[in-house]
Amino acid sequence: MSRTVISVEHLSKEYKLGQIGTGSIAHDINRWWYRMRGKEDPYLKIGEENDRTKKGNSEYVWALNDINFQVQEGELLGIIGRNGAGKSTLLKILSKTTSPTKGCVKIRGRVASLLEVGTGFHPELSGRENIFLNGAILGMTKGEIRRKFDEIVDFAGVERYIDTPVKRYSSGMYVRLAFAVAAHLEPEILIVDEVLAVGDAEFQKKCLGKMQDVSSKEGRTVLFVSHNLTAVNTLCETAVYMKNGRIAKQGNALDVIELYSKTESEVINHKKWPEGERLGDDVSEIVEARLVDKDRNTITVAHTDQQIGIEFTYRVKKQGSQPVPNMHVFNMQGDNVFVSAEKSNPVLGVPGTYTTVMWIPDHLLNDGRYLVGLATSTFVPEKVHFYAKEALIFDVVEDMEKRDMDYRGKMPGVIRPKLNWETIKLD
């Protein structure tokens, strides 16, 4: 039975906007007077929810408000939420770089944190010296650090600069060495913020694999904050979704990601163009677009094992025109995943409103976010009548519990079809 290594109970953190501390001697005296009489801090009663999109009435906000959760030994917990949701504040409290206003945190084991570029590094010291400094902070002996030293340098890929002061490192080199130190010096708990986004794609993949090994093979605990929902879904079995300083949902990572995508992510699963604002010309114009399941219900998130439809409605305005519906699917790196068009259809030569759906088979799209451009065109002569460049944006995620192999990493490639394999024994 795994033991609880992190217990967060009624954790809250209040800040005064625009100031350091309370911002005035009068507030400090008032707090001291209430505390001497055994009463609650009066400024804890006037703090408002931390919604950065709204103008408030109080100068105090709750960056965190009554947070409760537990993390088990060996668990890889993902933490997601919009900017300003309180994720980084939570990690700073867990890392003991700031203190809570109310509540408590109980931690069993050594904690290594990677919260921002350069965390725990002294800029005047070399990479070598910072490795030994960080190891000493974690309570390791010189001998233990020496045994890990070559592995850390090899992982970071900064051997040529290891004796150069880290203030001369690029931000990418800083992060490479900082992550290598945090992951290899054997802390019981590893806390990683979105800082990995600074690194290149190859190094990000390397880090995600290392975090998976730290958790699954070495039995250590990892807290991973990221806006990359695919990475969270791939790595983590459990997740926490934070909103305005509170926990909106915690539990199975896929369920948490689906709720986040539905409520806050920059997903466009249904879009209408009002009359007068529709894209098009005298031949056809777009009216509406939806992401649908096999029963034509609008959905927010698609699963890799699910057939999905790209449905769009448009008007044909010119007799005999026969515009051809077509769509272009891109990933968020700008790669054109595929283009598909319906064959010429005589029915589209009659003016009216039409709905077309393109069905994408299951086990085709890889985990990730996709952008759909919708169009109608004629080809003799060639002309595009409308092109809605970002008509739909949607996420594809995999239910990791249904994966029929032990590997839990993200499958490489733009697409990931499920193909038939056959093995026979020859002797």
N, C-alpha and C positions, 0 to 999 in steps of 0.2 A: 504494500500500500504506500503510495507516494505521500510525502509530507508537504505541508504548506510552508513555503519559503518567503512569501510576501503576503502580508495581511494589511489591507487598507480599510480603516474604519472611520466613517463620518468625516472624511478629510475635506477641509475647506481652506481656500486661500483668498484673502481680500486685498485689493490694491486701491490706492488713492490715485486718481487720474492726474497726470501732469506733475506729480511730485515724487520725491524720494521719502519713504517713511510716511508720517502723517502730514507733513508739510507745515506744521506750525507748533510752537511751544504750547499754545493754548490747548490744542488737541492732546498733546502728550500729558499735560497736567491733568486734564479732564479724565483721561484714561487711568492715570495713576490714582486719582481720587476714587474712581469707581472700583478699581482693583483693591485698594486699601479697605474699602467697605464690603468686600466680598461680592460685588455686583458685576454683571456682565458688561463688557466693553460696550459703551453706547453706540459706537460707530459700526458695530456688527449688525445693528438693527436697520440701518439705512442703506446698506449696500444693495445694488441692483444686479439683475442677471446680466451676464457678460455677452450681450448681443452687439457685436461691433457695427451692425448695419442700421441701428436705431439710435436716435438721440435720447439720452436719459435725463432724469431729473436730479440724480445724485452724483456726487463726485467720487463715490466709492462703488466699485464693482467686484463681484465674486468671480475671479478667474476659475476657481473650482468651488463647487457647492455640494456638500454631502455625498462624496464619492465613496463607494463601498465595493470592494472585490477582493478575491484571493487568487494567488498564483501558486500552482503546485510545482514541486521539484521536477525538472526536465520538461516543463511546459514551454511551448513557443507561442507567446501571446501577441497578437497583432492589435495595434491601437490606431483607429482611423477617425477622421473628422475633418471639417473645414479648418482653414487657417483661423486662429483665434478661439478654437473650441476648448482649449485648455490642455492639450496633449503635452506640449513642451513644459508647461508649468508642473504638470503631474510628474514628468520624468525628472525635473530638477529637484522636486521634493524627495522622490525615491532615491536620487543620487546624493541627497543631503547637501546640495549646493544652495538651497533656500529652505526656509522652515514654513510649516503650515500655520495658518491662523487658528484653526480648530481641527480637532480630530487627531488621529495618530496613525503611524505606519510602523509595522513590525517586520523586520527583515532578518533572515537567517542566512549568513554566508557573506563572502566578499563580493562587492559590487564593482564592476568596471563599466564606465559610461562613455559613450561617444555621442555627445549632444550637439556640438557645433565644431567647426573647423578649429583645430588647435586645442581642444579640451585637454587639460592635464599636461600640456607641453610647455616647456620654458623656451621662449624663442631664441635666447642666446646660446642655448646648449645644442650640441650636435644631435643627429638622429640616434647615434649610439648611446650617448649620455642620457637622452630622454627615455630610451628603452629601459635602462637600468633604474632611472628615477621612477618611472611608472611601476616597474616591478617592485621596488622598495615600498612605494605607497600601498601596493596590494599585499604587502607583508611577505614577499618572497625573498629568499636568500640570493646572494650573488651566483652561487652554484646553480640554483634552479633557473635563473635568468639566462646564464651562459648556455645551459642545455637547450634553451628555446631560441637563442639569439639567431642562429643561422636560418631557422625555420621562419622566424618573423621577417627577416630581411628578404628572404627568397619570396615570401608571400607578397610583401609590399612592392618588390621590384624596384627598390631605390638603393641598391648596393653601391653604386658609384657615388652617391651623395651621403652615405651613412655618417661620414665624419665632418659634414658641412652643417653649420648652424641652421636649425629648421626655419628660422625667419627668412631664409633665402629659398625655401621650398615654394613651389606653386601650390595652389589650394588643393589640386588633385593629388600631389605627392604627400602633402600634409595628411589628407584623409587616408591615403593608402597606408602610411606608416601608423597612424593613430588607430585604424581598425585592426591592423595586424597585431599591434601591441595588445589592444583590448581583448581580442579573440584568442590569442595564444598564451597569455600569461595566467591562464586557468582560474579566472574568477568563477565563483559558483553562480553568479547572476550577471548577465551581459545586457546592457541597456543601450539600444541604438536608435537615434533619431533620424530624421529625413536627410541627415548630412551625407548619406551615401549617394544622393543625387548629384553631388559634385563630381564624383568619379566617372570614368568612361564606362561604356556599356560592358566591355570585357571584365573590368574590375567589379562592377556591380554584380554581374553573374557569379564571379568568384566569391564575393562576400556573402551572397545569398546561399550559396552552397556550403560555405563555412559555418554560417549560422545554423543551417540544417544539421550539419555534422555535430556541432557543439551540443545541440539539443538531443537529437536521436541517438547518437553514438556515444557521447560523453556524459549524457544525463544531466547537463547543466540547463539553467533556466534562461530564456531569452525574451526580452520585451522589445518589440519592433514597431516603431512608428513610421508610417509611410502613407503617401497619397497614391502609391502604385497598388491598386486593388488586386491586380494579377499576382504580384509578389506576395501580398498578404494572404491571398487565397491559396497560393501554392505552398507557402511555408507553414502557415499557421492552421491548427485545428480549431483554436478558439480565438475570439476577437472581442474588442470593446469599441463601441461607437460612441464618441463624445460629441455633445452638442451644447453650446453656450455654457460650458463649465459643468455640465451634468452628464451622467451616463444615460444615453438614450436606449441602448440595448447592449447586452453582453451574452455570449454563448457561442454556438457553432459559427465558425468563421463565414461560411457561405450565407447563412441566414442574416448575419450582421451586415455583410457586404451588400446583399440584396436590398435591405432596408435603407442603407446609406445611399445606394444608387437611386432608389426610388424617391427619396426625400430631398437630397442635397447635391448629388453629383451633377456635373454638367452634361447630363444625358438628355437627348431630345428623342423621345419615343413616339410623340404625336405632335403634329404641327399643322395648323390651318393658316391659309392665306386669305384675309378678308377681301371681299370684292372691292376693286379699286387699287389693291396692292399686290395683285397676283402677277407672278412672273409669266411672260408669254408674249405672243404677237397676235396677228389676225387669224392665225391657223389654230393655235391651241394655247391654253394657259393652265397652270397647276392650281389645284384647289386644296388638297389635303394629303398628308402622308402619315402612315402608322407602321410600327413594328408589331407584328401579330404572331400568335401561336397557331397551331394546326386547326384550332377551332375558331380562328379569326378574332380572338380576344386580344386587346391591346396589352402588351407586356413591356416591362422596363428592362429586365435582364434576360439574356438568352443563355441557356446551358449548352455545353459542347455536344451533349447527346440529344439535343432537341431540334426538331425541324422548325425553322422560323420563316416568316414571310415578310417581305418588304411590299407594303400595299400603298398605292397612291391613286388619288382621284384627280381627274383633269377634265377640262372642257375642250371639245373639238368644235370649232366655230365656222369652218369653211367646208362647203360641200365638195366631196371628191378628193380631199387632201390626203387622207390615210397616213397621218403621222405615226411614227414607230416609237412606242415606249421603250426607254432604255435606262440603265442605271450603272453607276460606277461606285465600287466599294473600295475604300482606302483604309489603311491602318493609320495610327497616329504619328508614324514616322514619315507619312506622305507616300508610302508605297502603294501603287495601284494593285490591289489584291486580285480583282477581276472586273471585267465589264460584261454585261449581259443585255441582250435586246430581244424583244418579241419579234417574231417574223411578221411581215407585212400582213395586215388584217383588213379585209374589205369593209368590215362593219364600221371601222373607224373613219370611213369616208362619209358617214352620215353625221351631221352636227348633233351634239348632245353631250351629256355628262357620262364619263366612263370611269370604272375602277379596274386597275390592273394589279395583280400580285405576282411577285417573283418568289418562288420557294427555294430557300437555301437548305440543302439536306443536312441531317445531323452528322456529326463527326467530320466536318469540313473546316470550319473556322477555328483557329487557335484561340487560346485565352487572350484577352486584350480588348481594347476599345476600337470601334470601327465607325467610320464616317461614310454616309451614303449620299451621293449626288444623283438627282433624278432629272430626266429629260425626255422630251419628245423630239424626233427629228424626221426629216424626209431626206431621201438619198439621191433622187433624180428630179431636179438638181439637189445637191447636198445643202441642207440648211437645218440649224438647230432652232427650234421654236421657243423653247425655254430650257434653262438648266438651273435647277435649285442645288447649289453647290454643297450646302450643309443642311440638307433636308432632314436627315436623321443622324443621331449619334447614339450608339448603344454599346453596352459591355457584353462580352461573352466570357463566362466563367465555367469552371469545371467543378463538379461535385467530386471532391477527392476521395470520398468514401466509396464511389463507384468505380474508381480506377482499377483496372485488372492487372496491375503490376506494382511492385514495391517502390519503384522510383516515384518520388513526390515533387521533383523539380518541374519547372516550366518546360514544356516541350519546345524545342527550337523550331524555327520555320514560320513562314507567314500563314500557311495552312497546315492542318494536321489530320489528313483523311484516315479513316479506319479501314485498312486494307486487309485482304485475306492472305494469310501465311500458311505454308504447308511444309512440314518437316517429315522425312521418312528415314528409317534406319536402313543402312546399306549392308551391314554385316553383323 
